[in-house]
Amino acid sequence: MSPEVERTDPDGVDFGWVMQMTFVLTIVIGAPLVAALSLGTRLPDWGSRAAFAVRVGAVVWFVTAITAYAYARRYREPAQDADSGDEA
């Protein structure tokens, strides 16, 4: 007999998926965006370059996280567990 495992399903959103997609998309979208935006900006030293990347990256991360959450809430079905509770 195995111990009972408690599971929660807040709003039906898989937050692990949302976090993973936010991380990946922020890198995939954010790196080229920061590079493109930096071409038209005067960045004389490494400190100003880092500050610019953090400011733009924070906005990209925030927008990506909100978009991934909204997508997951609207379109993704809740993950189906291997143990659905049906006994054979």
C-alpha positions in Angstrom: 0.0 0.0 0.0 1.5 3.3 -1.1 1.0 6.6 0.8 -1.5 9.0 -0.5 -0.1 11.9 -2.4 -1.9 15.2 -2.3 -2.3 17.0 -5.6 -3.5 20.5 -6.3 -4.8 22.1 -9.5 -4.9 25.8 -9.0 -6.9 27.3 -11.9 -6.0 24.3 -14.1 -2.7 26.0 -15.0 0.5 24.0 -15.1 2.9 26.5 -13.5 5.9 24.4 -14.2 5.2 24.6 -17.9 4.6 28.4 -17.6 8.0 28.9 -15.9 9.8 26.7 -18.4 8.3 28.5 -21.4 8.9 31.9 -19.8 12.6 31.0 -19.3 13.1 29.6 -22.9 11.1 32.3 -24.7 12.8 35.1 -22.7 16.2 33.9 -23.9 15.0 33.2 -27.5 13.1 36.5 -27.9 15.0 38.7 -25.4 18.6 38.2 -26.6 18.0 39.2 -30.2 15.7 42.0 -29.0 18.3 43.5 -26.6 21.0 43.2 -29.3 18.8 44.9 -31.9 17.7 47.7 -29.5 21.3 48.3 -28.4 22.4 49.1 -32.0 20.5 52.4 -31.8 21.6 53.3 -28.2 24.8 54.9 -27.0 26.4 52.5 -24.5 29.9 53.7 -23.8 31.0 51.2 -21.1 30.1 47.8 -19.8 28.1 49.1 -16.9 25.7 51.0 -19.1 25.5 47.9 -21.4 24.6 45.7 -18.5 22.1 48.1 -17.1 20.5 48.4 -20.6 20.3 44.6 -20.9 18.7 44.3 -17.5 16.1 47.0 -18.1 15.1 45.6 -21.5 15.3 42.0 -20.3 13.0 42.7 -17.4 10.3 44.1 -19.6 10.7 41.1 -22.0 10.6 38.7 -19.1 7.4 40.3 -17.6 5.6 40.4 -20.9 6.6 36.8 -21.8 5.5 35.5 -18.3 2.1 37.2 -18.6 1.6 35.9 -22.1 2.7 32.3 -21.2 0.3 32.3 -18.2 -2.6 33.7 -20.3 -1.9 31.1 -23.0 -1.7 28.2 -20.5 -4.9 29.3 -18.8 -6.9 29.7 -22.0 -5.6 27.0 -24.4 -3.7 24.3 -22.5 -5.6 21.4 -20.9 -4.6 20.4 -17.4 -1.9 17.7 -17.4 -3.3 14.2 -17.2 -1.7 12.1 -14.4 -0.6 8.6 -15.2 -2.8 7.5 -12.2 -6.2 8.7 -13.2 -7.9 7.0 -10.2 -9.5 4.3 -12.3 -8.9 0.8 -11.0 -8.6 -2.0 -13.5 
